[in-house]
Amino acid sequence: MATTKEKLIKHKKRNVRLFPLYKMVSWDLLFYYPIIFLFLTQVKGFSSAQVLFSDAFYTLSNTFWQIPVTRLVDRIGKKNSLVVGNILYAASIFSMIFMQEYYELLLIQFIYALGYSIKGICEANILYDSLPRSTKRGKVFSTIDGKSTSYFYIFEAIASTIAGFTFVINGYIPMVLCFLCCVASTIISFKFRHTTIVQNKVEPIKFTKYMEQLRTSFRYCLKSKRLKSLIMFNALLTGTIIGIVNLRSSILEEVGVPEQYFGIIFAILQITVAIFTRNTDKIQDGLKNRTLAWLGLSTTISCIVIGFVGQDELSKSSFILIVTLLAIQYMSKGPYMGLITRYLNNFTNRHIRPKISALRYLTANLSTAIISLICSGLLSITTTATTFTIIGCITTIGIVLLLDYMRDKVGLKPEEYSKEDIRYSINKPELKK
């Protein structure tokens, strides 16, 4: 009979093998993003400003759920939490298909945010917890996660093409396909195994004590200059990436791109991001300490240029330029998502990682909500092109200021960090006196 340790090793290997398949169908909603703006405005009859406001409400809901979700994950484990998150995903899409009123959309966004919060804390940590502890753990994680993400983008490219053409036939078809993918994600999530075997039953921690532990973890994150810098940078860049999701569809609609081509355009973008995500390590090795600067500024500056190009009537040259600029944003998005997780997980253990993830998503959600609200307000008084320009200018200034602040706090050699920065490191390097 296998020992407890052997079972644990077997569970971890199973999780590592299963993770690429899971992420390929589960990392984000398939068949959804190329058509959701059109679905909500054309099929359900909501205005562009209402859609952007619902995005802001969703991210605020995400913020609301971060603390309760962190406690949930600690109580029932990452695997069980992941199952719950996927069930909520599927329920949200199913409800969205049948909704009629705007308040129903907001309620669905509230439930969907709960599912997303759970998945956001658990998914990457399930893989990281399943990898052997070593100095190369971060790089191994980045390699597996990058390949898994590239598989997702390839699958999403195919799904995007199908979504665009099926939407023209019937606007509900892509949403039904999205729901079926959520069901598949739920089934796969049941197959993960726990990577911590509890031999003795432990009484649940009281809420007051738990909150004190959480505050201690957050204080650690804020005392660590490295973590604080990365969390602030992630908040601004992730807020920009997510906050302008529906602006991309809006600008294409505004310049007169036919609906059936939306899927093809997003498929091209997904193939682009898949290629660059698969080469995340090469990008990191090539750019080194300039990686975050390149990824951040390419995203924000492209927003400014899209705004200027989108002011003119659609022509062949302007259409190609807009798609190229959107591709640049996707080129940055793929590698960034994997690298920022790797950077944040460095010098941590399995107990602190969920807390760091919670703080990461808490700040990112607040930033996304602010950017979405700004976009919603601007869309009610001006064009999508002008909105892109304003958002691009604001976020570019923010990224430049943060990069200057991070200059002597991130990207250092291990021995150059303070003890507070590596307090939770499993393999702490010897510090120079």
N, C-alpha and C positions, 0 to 999 in steps of 0.2 A: 504494500500500500504506500502511495506517495506521501511524503512528509508535507508539513505545512509550507515549508520553504519551497519545495519542488512544485507544489500547486500554485504558489504565488508566481514563480518564474514562468510556469506554463500559462497562467492568466495574462501576464505581461506580454509574452510573445504573441498570444492570440490577439490582444488589443492592437499591437503594432501591425500585425498582418491585416487586421480588419479595418484599421483607420483609413487607408487610402480609398477603399470602396465606400466607406461611410461618408467621407468628406466629398467624394465625387458627386453624390446625390443629395447631400445634406448641408453643405456649408452655407448655402443661401437658397432662396426660393428660385426654382427653375421655372421657365415659361412665364415669369411674373413681371420682371422689370421692363422688358421691351414694350409691354402693352398696358401696364397698370395705369399709367397716366391717361391713355386713351380710354381704357375701360371705365375709369372713374368719371371722366369728363363727357365721353360720348355715350356710353351704355347706361351709366347711373345718373348722368346729368349734373354733376357737381362742377363748380367753377375751378379755374386754375388756382386761384387764391385759396379756395377751400381745401384743395388737395394738398397744397404746401402747408396750410395750417394743420391739417391732419398729420402731416409728417412731423411737425413741431410737437404736436400733442403726443405722438408716439414716442419721441425721444424723451420728452418730459416724463412720460409713463415709465420708460426705461430707467430713468433716474430714480423714480419713486421705488421701483422694485429692487434696486441694487442691494440694499441692506437686508431686507427680508429673504432675498434669494441666496445671499451669501450664507445666512444662517441655515436655510433649507439644505443647501449643498453639504454643509458641515454635519447636519443631523442625519440625512438619509444616504449620503455618499454621492460621488460624481456620476456613477453609472445609473443609479435610480433617478437622479435628478435629470440626467440627459433624456431618459425615457419620457419623463413628465414634460420636459421642454418640447420634445418632438410631437407629443400628443396635442399640446396647446397650439403648436404651429398648424397642424392639420385642421384642428377645430376652427381656427381663425380664418383660414382660406375657405373652408366649407361655408362658414357663416357669411363671408364676404360675397359669395356667389348669389346668395338669396336676399341680401340686405336691400332695403328700399329707401330709408331715411338717413340723413347725414349723422344724426346722433348715434345710429347703429354703427356707422363707420368708426366713429370715435371710440365706442365701446369695444369694437373688434380690435382697434389699434392698442387699446389698453391691455387686452388679453394677449395679443400677439407680442407686445413688449415684454410681458412676463416670460413667455416661451423663449424669446430671443435672449433675455437676460440670463436665463438658466443655461442655455446652450453656449452663450459667450463665455461664461465662467468655466464650464466643464470641458468643452471639446478639446482645446489645445492642452489643457492640463492632464486629460486622460492619456494622451500620447506621451507627454513629458514625464509623467509619473511611471509610465511603463518602460522607459528607457533605462539601461544600466547607468549607475552613477559613475561618472568619469569626467576628466577635464574636457573631453570631446562631446559631452552630452548635448551642449547647445548646438554644435555644428551638425550632429546627427539629427537632432530635432528639426533644424532648419532644412536639412536635405529632404527628410521624409515629408515634412509639412509642405515644402515647396513643390515637390512632385505631386503630392495629393491635391494641392490647390490647382496645379496646372491641369490635372485630370478633370477637375470640376469645371474649369474655364472652357476646356474643349467640349465637354458635355453640354455646358451652358450655351456654347456657340451653336450647337446643333438645335438645342431647345429654342433658342432665340429666333432662328430661321423659321422653325415650325410655328412658333407663336405669332410671328408677323403675318404669315399667309393664312393661318387658321382664324386669326382675328377678323380678317376681311370676310371670311365665310360666316363666322358667328363669333361674336365677342366673348362668349362664355367658354368656348372650347379651350383656349389656353389656361383659363382658371381651373377647369376640371383637370387638365393634365398636371397643373401645379399641385392640386390637391392629391392626386395619385402619387406624385413624387414624395409628398409629405408623409403619406402612408408608408411608402417604401422606407423612408428614413426612420420612421418609428419602429418598423420591424427589425431593421439592422441594429438600431440602438439597444434592443433587447439582448443582442448577442455579445455585447461587451461584458467583461468580467471585472469584479472588484480587484484592485491591486493592493489592498490592505485587508488582512484577515484579522478580525477582532476576536480574540479568544475568550475574553471575559466581558460580560455585559456591563456597560458603563452608563451611569445615570446621566440623562441629558443636562447640559449646562443651563443654569437659570438665565433668563433673558438679560438681567442687569449685569451679570458676570460676563456673559457673551459680548454685550455691547462694550464693556470695559476692555476685553481682549481685542475687539475690533478697533477701538480707538487707539490702543497701544500699537497695533499693526499699522494703522494709518499714520500715527505720529512718527513711526519708524520711516515710512515712505517719505514723509515730508521732511524729516531730518536728513535723509540721504539726498545730497545734492544731485547725485547721478539720477536716482529714481525720480525726484521732483522735476528735473529738467526733461526727462523722457516723457513723463506723464503730461506735462504742460504742452510739449511739442505734439504728442499724440492727440491731445484734446483738440488742438487747433486744426491739425491736418486731417484727422479722421472726421472732425466736424465738417470740414470743407468737402471731403470726398462724399460723405453721406448726405450732407445738406443740399448738394446740387444734383442729386440723382434725378429727380423729376424735372429739373431745369434742362437737362440734356434732351429729354423727350420734348419738352416745351419749345426749345429753340428749333428743333427739327420740324415741329408742327408749324411754328411761326414763320419759318422761311419757306414753307410749302412742300416739304418732302412727303410723297405719297405714303399712306399708312402701310401698304404691303412691303415697303422697303425698310421699315423700322427694324424688323427682325433681322434682315440681312446686315444692316449697319451694326447692330448690336452683336451679331455673330462675328463679324470682322473684329470688333473690339475685344470680344472674348478670346478669340484666337490669338490676338496680339498680346493680351495679358497672360495667356497660358504660356506662350513662348518665353516671355520675360520672367514669369514666376519660376519656371523650370530652371532658369539661369540665375537665380537669386544669389547663389554663392559666388558666381563669377562677377556679378555686379558689385557685391560686397568686397571681393578681393581687388577689383579694379579701382573702385572709388574710395575704399577704406574709410577714413574719418569724414570724407565729404559726401558719403552716401545719403544721409538724411537731408543735407542741403540740396543736393540734386533732385531727390525725389519730391521734396516739399515745394521748392521753387518752380519746378517744371509743372506741377499741378496748378499752383495759384496764378502764375504768369500766363498759362494757357487760357485760363478763365478770362483774363483781360483781353487777350487777342480774339477769343471767340466773340466777346461782346462787340468789338469793333467790326469784325467781319459780318456778324449777324445783323448789323444795321442796314446793309444793302439788300436789294432784291436777290433772290436765289439765282445763281448762275453756276455753270459747271465748275469754274475755278473756286468760287466761294464755298460750294458744296464740298469739294475735295478738301479744301483747307479746314473747314469745320470738322469733318470726319477725322482728318489728320490730327488736329488739336485734341479731339476727344480721345484718339488713340494714344496720344502722349500721356493723358491723364490715366488711362488704363495701364500703360507701361509702368507708370510709377506706383499705381495702386497695388498690383500683384506682389512685387518684391517687398514693398513697404509693410504690408500686413504680416508677412512672415518674419521679417527682420525685427520689427518693433516688439513682437512677442518674444523673440530670442533675446533681445537686449534687456527686456524687463525681467526675464526669467534668470538671467545670469546672477550668480551669487545669492541664490534663493534655495529654499527647501520646500517640500510639499505642503507644509503648514502655512507658510507665508504667501505662496503663489496665488491661492484663491482670493486672499485679501488684496493683493496687488492688482489682480484682475478686476476685482470689484471697484477699486479706486480708479483704475484705468477706464472702465466703462462708465462709471459715474461721471467723471470729468468730460469724457468724450460725448456723452449724451447731453450734458448741459450745453456744451459748445455747439453740438448739432442742432439742438432746439433753438438756440439763439440765432444761428445762421438760417435755419428754416423759417423762423418768424420774420427775420429781416427780408428774406426772399419773398415770403407771402405778402408782407406789407408793400414791398417794392412792386410786385406784380399787379397789385390792385391800383397802382397809380402810373406805372410805366411799362415798357416792353421787357421781354425776357433778355434781349441783347443788352440793354442798359443794366439790368439786374446782374448779369454776368460780369460786366465791367466793374460795377461798384463792389461786388463781393470779391472779385479778383484783387482789386486794389487794397481793400481792407486786410485780406488774409496774407497778401504778399508782405505788407508792412509788418504784420504780426510774426510771420515766419522769420523775416530778417532780424527782428529784435530778439527773438528766441534763440536763433543760431548764435548771435553775438553773446548772449547770456550763457549758452552751453559750451562755449569755446574751451574753457578750462575745467569742465565738470563731466564731460562724456567723451568716450573714446580714448581713455588713458590706459596705460599699462596697469595690470592688476596691483602691483606694489605701490602705484601712485595714488590709489584710492584710500580714503580714510577708513578707520575701523567701522564707522557707522554705515559706510557704503557696502561693506562686505560682511555685515553682522550675521546674516543668515546663510552665508556661504557654506556648502558642504565640504568643499575642499579649499579651505582658506589658504592663500599664498602667504609666504613669509614676508612680512612687511619690513622694509628697510628702516633702520633706525635713523 
